[in-house]
Amino acid sequence: MADRFRFAYLKSTGSEGYDLAESFSSRGSRKMTSSFSPVEEHGLPNTFSSEAILKQAKADLKNPDSKVRILAIKYYLEKTYPSIPLSVLQEILSDPDPGVRAEALQSLIKFRGSIVFPLLRKYLKDSDPRVRITALRGMFQYGEKIDPDILLQCLSDESTRVRRKVATLLGWTQIDGALPILVELSRDDDPKVRRAALFSLTTVYPNESEDRLIGALTDSDEGLREWAKMTLEKIAASPLKRKKASLLKRD
Protein backbone atom coordinates (compact mmCIF):
# COMPACT_ATOMS: atom_id res chain seq x y z
CA MET A 1 0.00 0.00 0.00
CA ALA A 2 2.81 2.39 0.83
CA ASP A 3 4.31 1.83 -2.63
CA ARG A 4 0.98 2.71 -4.25
CA PHE A 5 0.86 5.95 -2.26
CA ARG A 6 4.36 6.85 -3.37
CA PHE A 7 3.74 5.89 -6.98
CA ALA A 8 0.76 8.28 -6.99
CA TYR A 9 2.94 10.98 -5.44
CA LEU A 10 5.61 10.60 -8.12
CA LYS A 11 3.01 10.84 -10.88
CA SER A 12 1.44 13.94 -9.35
CA THR A 13 4.66 15.87 -8.70
CA GLY A 14 6.55 15.11 -11.90
CA SER A 15 10.22 16.06 -11.98
CA GLU A 16 10.22 17.25 -8.37
CA GLY A 17 9.35 13.77 -7.14
CA TYR A 18 11.95 12.26 -9.49
CA ASP A 19 14.68 14.48 -8.08
CA LEU A 20 13.80 13.47 -4.54
CA ALA A 21 13.80 9.82 -5.50
CA GLU A 22 17.20 10.26 -7.15
CA SER A 23 18.57 11.76 -3.95
CA PHE A 24 17.66 8.55 -2.15
CA SER A 25 19.44 6.44 -4.79
CA SER A 26 22.81 7.60 -3.45
CA ARG A 27 22.03 5.54 -0.37
CA GLY A 28 21.79 2.43 -2.48
CA SER A 29 18.04 2.32 -2.89
CA ARG A 30 15.74 3.35 -5.73
CA LYS A 31 12.66 2.99 -3.60
CA MET A 32 10.77 6.24 -3.10
CA THR A 33 9.96 6.87 0.56
CA SER A 34 8.01 10.10 0.46
CA SER A 35 4.60 10.87 1.86
CA PHE A 36 1.24 10.31 0.25
CA SER A 37 -0.12 11.94 -2.85
CA PRO A 38 -3.02 14.36 -3.01
CA VAL A 39 -4.77 11.73 -5.11
CA GLU A 40 -8.15 13.42 -5.32
CA GLU A 41 -6.70 16.57 -6.89
CA HIS A 42 -5.01 14.62 -9.66
CA GLY A 43 -7.93 12.38 -10.56
CA LEU A 44 -6.33 9.27 -9.10
CA PRO A 45 -8.52 6.69 -7.36
CA ASN A 46 -8.90 7.28 -3.66
CA THR A 47 -8.91 3.72 -2.35
CA PHE A 48 -7.16 4.26 0.96
CA SER A 49 -9.01 4.49 4.27
CA SER A 50 -8.30 7.26 6.76
CA GLU A 51 -6.82 4.63 9.08
CA ALA A 52 -4.39 3.51 6.38
CA ILE A 53 -3.41 7.10 5.65
CA LEU A 54 -2.84 7.80 9.34
CA LYS A 55 -0.75 4.65 9.66
CA GLN A 56 1.42 5.66 6.72
CA ALA A 57 1.67 9.23 8.03
CA LYS A 58 2.99 8.00 11.35
CA ALA A 59 5.52 5.84 9.53
CA ASP A 60 6.72 8.68 7.30
CA LEU A 61 6.93 11.08 10.24
CA LYS A 62 9.43 8.69 11.81
CA ASN A 63 11.52 8.43 8.65
CA PRO A 64 15.18 9.39 9.30
CA ASP A 65 15.17 11.67 6.24
CA SER A 66 13.78 15.11 7.13
CA LYS A 67 12.68 15.64 3.50
CA VAL A 68 10.32 12.70 3.82
CA ARG A 69 8.91 14.05 7.07
CA ILE A 70 8.36 17.46 5.47
CA LEU A 71 6.52 15.86 2.56
CA ALA A 72 4.35 13.97 5.02
CA ILE A 73 3.45 17.25 6.71
CA LYS A 74 2.69 18.96 3.40
CA TYR A 75 0.14 16.33 2.50
CA TYR A 76 -1.12 14.80 5.73
CA LEU A 77 -1.31 17.86 7.99
CA GLU A 78 -2.66 20.22 5.33
CA LYS A 79 -5.26 17.69 4.15
CA THR A 80 -6.56 16.44 7.50
CA TYR A 81 -6.37 19.33 9.98
CA PRO A 82 -8.34 19.80 12.27
CA SER A 83 -9.18 16.09 12.44
CA ILE A 84 -5.52 15.19 12.95
CA PRO A 85 -5.00 13.50 16.33
CA LEU A 86 -3.43 15.87 18.85
CA SER A 87 -0.78 13.27 19.69
CA VAL A 88 0.38 13.23 16.05
CA LEU A 89 0.42 17.04 15.90
CA GLN A 90 2.53 17.21 19.07
CA GLU A 91 4.90 14.65 17.59
CA ILE A 92 5.31 16.71 14.43
CA LEU A 93 5.98 19.92 16.35
CA SER A 94 8.51 18.13 18.55
CA ASP A 95 10.57 16.98 15.57
CA PRO A 96 14.34 17.30 16.16
CA ASP A 97 14.82 18.98 12.76
CA PRO A 98 13.99 22.73 12.80
CA GLY A 99 13.03 22.62 9.12
CA VAL A 100 10.31 20.11 9.92
CA ARG A 101 9.03 22.16 12.86
CA ALA A 102 8.96 25.30 10.71
CA GLU A 103 7.08 23.47 7.96
CA ALA A 104 4.53 22.21 10.47
CA LEU A 105 3.91 25.72 11.80
CA GLN A 106 3.68 27.11 8.26
CA SER A 107 1.02 24.52 7.45
CA LEU A 108 -0.94 25.30 10.62
CA ILE A 109 -1.01 29.02 9.81
CA LYS A 110 -3.49 28.26 7.04
CA PHE A 111 -6.11 27.16 9.56
CA ARG A 112 -8.22 28.94 12.16
CA GLY A 113 -8.22 26.32 14.88
CA SER A 114 -8.33 27.52 18.48
CA ILE A 115 -5.04 25.81 19.27
CA VAL A 116 -3.02 27.43 16.47
CA PHE A 117 -2.38 30.90 17.90
CA PRO A 118 -1.19 29.56 21.29
CA LEU A 119 1.16 27.21 19.42
CA LEU A 120 2.63 30.13 17.50
CA ARG A 121 3.25 31.95 20.78
CA LYS A 122 4.88 28.86 22.23
CA TYR A 123 7.29 28.46 19.32
CA LEU A 124 8.48 32.05 19.57
CA LYS A 125 10.81 30.46 22.14
CA ASP A 126 12.02 27.65 19.89
CA SER A 127 15.76 26.98 19.87
CA ASP A 128 16.08 27.66 16.13
CA PRO A 129 15.63 31.14 14.58
CA ARG A 130 13.91 29.70 11.49
CA VAL A 131 11.12 28.34 13.66
CA ARG A 132 10.88 31.57 15.66
CA ILE A 133 10.62 33.60 12.44
CA THR A 134 7.89 31.30 11.11
CA ALA A 135 5.98 31.69 14.36
CA LEU A 136 6.33 35.49 14.19
CA ARG A 137 5.13 35.63 10.60
CA GLY A 138 2.22 33.39 11.48
CA MET A 139 1.10 35.59 14.36
CA PHE A 140 0.89 38.59 12.06
CA GLN A 141 -0.84 36.62 9.31
CA TYR A 142 -3.31 35.08 11.72
CA GLY A 143 -5.04 38.40 12.35
CA GLU A 144 -5.33 38.07 16.12
CA LYS A 145 -4.52 41.01 18.38
CA ILE A 146 -0.88 40.70 19.37
CA ASP A 147 0.16 41.66 22.88
CA PRO A 148 3.17 44.00 22.60
CA ASP A 149 4.73 42.20 25.57
CA ILE A 150 5.05 39.13 23.34
CA LEU A 151 7.11 41.13 20.86
CA LEU A 152 9.22 42.76 23.57
CA GLN A 153 10.83 39.40 24.29
CA CYS A 154 12.18 39.43 20.72
CA LEU A 155 14.21 42.60 21.35
CA SER A 156 16.84 40.53 23.12
CA ASP A 157 16.73 37.61 20.68
CA GLU A 158 20.24 36.40 19.90
CA SER A 159 19.43 36.17 16.18
CA THR A 160 19.63 39.37 14.15
CA ARG A 161 17.29 37.73 11.64
CA VAL A 162 14.57 37.45 14.28
CA ARG A 163 14.98 41.05 15.45
CA ARG A 164 14.98 42.27 11.86
CA LYS A 165 11.83 40.27 11.11
CA VAL A 166 10.05 41.89 14.08
CA ALA A 167 11.04 45.32 12.80
CA THR A 168 9.82 44.50 9.28
CA LEU A 169 6.52 42.95 10.36
CA LEU A 170 5.68 45.97 12.50
CA GLY A 171 5.73 48.01 9.32
CA TRP A 172 3.04 45.86 7.73
CA THR A 173 0.30 46.68 10.19
CA GLN A 174 -0.20 49.12 13.04
CA ILE A 175 -0.23 47.43 16.42
CA ASP A 176 -0.93 49.14 19.72
CA GLY A 177 2.31 49.66 21.56
CA ALA A 178 4.51 49.13 18.50
CA LEU A 179 6.12 52.60 18.57
CA PRO A 180 8.43 52.05 21.57
CA ILE A 181 9.41 48.64 20.18
CA LEU A 182 10.41 50.15 16.84
CA VAL A 183 12.27 52.98 18.56
CA GLU A 184 14.24 50.46 20.57
CA LEU A 185 14.98 48.38 17.47
CA SER A 186 16.20 51.53 15.71
CA ARG A 187 19.04 51.50 18.28
CA ASP A 188 19.91 47.84 17.67
CA ASP A 189 23.56 46.80 17.39
CA ASP A 190 22.98 45.47 13.87
CA PRO A 191 22.62 48.09 11.08
CA LYS A 192 20.19 45.91 9.12
CA VAL A 193 17.88 45.78 12.13
CA ARG A 194 18.19 49.54 12.64
CA ARG A 195 17.35 50.20 9.00
CA ALA A 196 14.33 47.85 9.05
CA ALA A 197 13.05 49.57 12.19
CA LEU A 198 13.50 53.04 10.68
CA PHE A 199 11.76 51.98 7.48
CA SER A 200 8.77 50.70 9.48
CA LEU A 201 8.73 53.89 11.53
CA THR A 202 8.51 56.02 8.38
CA THR A 203 5.66 53.81 7.13
CA VAL A 204 3.52 53.53 10.26
CA TYR A 205 4.62 56.55 12.31
CA PRO A 206 5.79 59.15 9.75
CA ASN A 207 5.58 62.11 12.14
CA GLU A 208 7.61 60.36 14.84
CA SER A 209 10.21 59.04 12.42
CA GLU A 210 11.87 62.23 11.20
CA ASP A 211 13.91 62.86 14.34
CA ARG A 212 15.13 59.25 14.20
CA LEU A 213 16.07 59.63 10.55
CA ILE A 214 17.98 62.82 11.32
CA GLY A 215 19.82 60.98 14.07
CA ALA A 216 20.68 58.21 11.58
CA LEU A 217 22.62 60.74 9.48
CA THR A 218 25.47 60.20 11.93
CA ASP A 219 25.03 56.43 12.21
CA SER A 220 28.19 54.31 12.33
CA ASP A 221 27.07 52.40 9.24
CA GLU A 222 27.73 54.20 5.95
CA GLY A 223 24.94 52.44 4.09
CA LEU A 224 22.40 53.42 6.74
CA ARG A 225 23.59 57.02 6.68
CA GLU A 226 23.09 57.17 2.92
CA TRP A 227 19.67 55.58 3.16
CA ALA A 228 18.56 58.01 5.89
CA LYS A 229 19.76 60.95 3.80
CA MET A 230 17.85 59.80 0.71
CA THR A 231 14.73 59.11 2.76
CA LEU A 232 14.78 62.57 4.32
CA GLU A 233 15.25 64.14 0.89
CA LYS A 234 12.20 62.26 -0.41
CA ILE A 235 10.15 63.41 2.58
CA ALA A 236 11.22 67.01 2.06
CA ALA A 237 10.33 66.82 -1.63
CA SER A 238 6.86 65.38 -1.08
CA PRO A 239 3.88 67.55 -2.17
CA LEU A 240 2.52 67.66 1.38
CA LYS A 241 5.77 69.05 2.74
CA ARG A 242 5.98 71.66 0.02
CA LYS A 243 2.40 72.72 0.74
CA LYS A 244 3.12 73.08 4.47
CA ALA A 245 6.24 75.11 3.76
CA SER A 246 4.28 77.40 1.49
CA LEU A 247 1.62 78.00 4.12
CA LEU A 248 4.25 78.81 6.73
CA LYS A 249 5.80 81.41 4.45
CA ARG A 250 2.41 83.09 3.92
CA ASP A 251 1.87 83.32 7.67
N, C-alpha and C positions, 0 to 999 in steps of 0.2 A: 504493500500500500504506500509506503514511504516513497518508493521509486516512482510510482504513478504520480504522486504529488509533485515530485521534483521534475519529472518529465514535463508535466503541465507548466511548471514554472519556467523551464528553459524555453518552451515554445512561446510563452507569453512575453518573455523579456528579450528575446532575440540575442543580439551580440553581447549585451551586458551579461546575460546568464552564461554565455559561452566563455567569456573572459574569466568569470569567477570559477567556472569549472576547470579552466585551464590552470588557474592558480593552484588548485588542489592537486593537479597532476604532478607537480614537482615533488609531492610527498609520496609519489608512487602509486597513486590511485586516480582512476578516471571517473570514479563514481561521484556524482553531484550530491552534496549534502547541504543544500540550502533549505529554506523554509517552503511553505506551501504556496501555491499559485492562486491569484484571484480568479478562479476558474469561471465564475459567473460572468465577469466582465469580458472575458474573451470567448464566450460561447462554448466553453468546454463543459462536458457533463459533470454535474455536481453529484457525485455518488458517495460522498464521504459524510458520515454522521458527525455531529458536533463532538461526540465523545472521541471519535478517531482523530479529529482535528486537534482537540485539546491534548490528546496523548502524544501526537507528533510534535505539537508546540512545546510541550514539556521536554521532549527529547532534544529538539533543536536548541532550546534555551540552555541546555547543559553541554552543548557542543563546545569543544575546546577552541574552535575558531570564532573569534568575535564577529567576523563578517557574517557567519551563519546565524549567530544570535541576533544581529541587527536585522537581517532579512526576516527572521521569525517575528520580530517586533513589528516591522513594517506591514506584514500581512496580518498576523494573528491579532495584535493589539488594536490596530486601526480598524479591523473588520468586526471585532467582537465586543469592544468596549461599549456599554458599561456592564455587559454580562460576564466579562472575564472574572474568574474567581480572584478574590482579594489576595489569597496566598500566592497565586501566580504573579500578580502585579507586584507584590512586595519582593518576590524573587527577582523579577526583572530589574527593579529599581535598586536592588542590592548587588547587582552584577559587579565583579571586580574591575571590569574594563570601563573607564569613563566614557568612551565613545558609545557604549551600549546604554549606559545610564542617560546620557544626553539624548540619544535617539528615543528612548522611552519617554522622557519628558516632552520632547518635541511632538511625539505622537499624541500624548495626553492633552496638549494645549488645544488640540482641535475639538475637544469635547467640553461640555458644560457640567460635568458631574460635580457634586458637592465636595468630593474629596480632592479634586484637582488643585484648587488654589492653595489649600494647606500643604499639599505636597510640594508645590513650587516654593513656598516659603521655607519648607524644611530643607530643600536642596540648595538654597542660597548659602548653606554652610557646608556644602560638599567639599571634599578634599581637592577636587580638580577644577581649575578655572573654567574649562569648557562647560562643565555641568552647571556651575554657578551662573555663567553668562546665559545659558539656555533657560535657566529658571528665571532670571531677570527679564529676559525678553518675553517669556511666557506671561509673567505677571502684568506687563504692560499690554500685551495683546489680549489678555483675558477680560479686560474692561472693568475689573473690580477696583474699588477705591483702595489705594495703596497707602498704608500708614507710613509717613515720613521716617518714623523711627526704624522701620525695616531697612530703608535705604541708608540711613546713617551708619549702620554697621558695615556698609560697603566702603565707607571712606577710608577705613584702615585695612582694606583688603590688600594682601601682599602682591596680588597680580595687578599690574598696570592695565591689562586688558579689561579686567572687571571694573576698575574705577573709571576707565574711559567709556565703557559701555553704559554705566550709570549716567555719566555726563551727557552722552549722546541721547539716551532714551528720554531724559528729562527735557530735551528740546522737542520731542515729538508731541507731547501733550502737557498741559498745565496741571500740576498737582499741588494741592495745598501744602505749604511748607517746603516747596522745592527751592525757593530762592536762597536761603542760607546754605543749603547743600551745594548748590552750584557755585556760590561764592567761595565756599571752602575748597571745592574741587579746582577752582581757578587759581588756587595757591598750591596745588599739588606739586610734588617734586618732579614729576614727569611732564615735559613740555607738551606731549600729545594729549595728556589728560587736561592740562590747563587750556589748551586750545579748544578742545571739545566742550569744556565747560563754558568758555567765553562765547563760543558759537551758539550754544543753547541759550545763554543769557541774552544775546542780541535778538534771538528769535522769540523767546517767551517773555522776557523782561527788558524790552528795548530801552526804556527810560533809565533803568538801574544799571545798564551795562556800560554806558559811556565812560563813567569814571574808571571802571575796571579795564576798559580798552585803552584808555589814556595811560593807566599804570603799566599796561603791557608793552608800551613803547620803550620801556627801559628793561624789559625782561632779559634774562640771561641767555635765552635761546634766540638766535638771529632769525630763524624762520618764523617764530611767533611774533617777533617785533615787526617784521615785514607784513605779516598777515594783519596784525592790529592796525598798522598804519593804513593799509589799503581799505580795511573795513571802516575806519573812521572817515576816510576820504569819501567812500561811497555814501555814508550817512550824511555827511556835510553837503553832498551834491544832490541829495534826494529832493524832490519837489516840495515836500512838506517842510523841510528845513529852510529852503529858500523862501517859502512863503512866510514862515515865522520871522526870518531875518528881515524881510521887507516890512512886515508889520511893526517890528521894533524900531526900524528907522523912521517910520512915519510918526510914531509916538514921540 
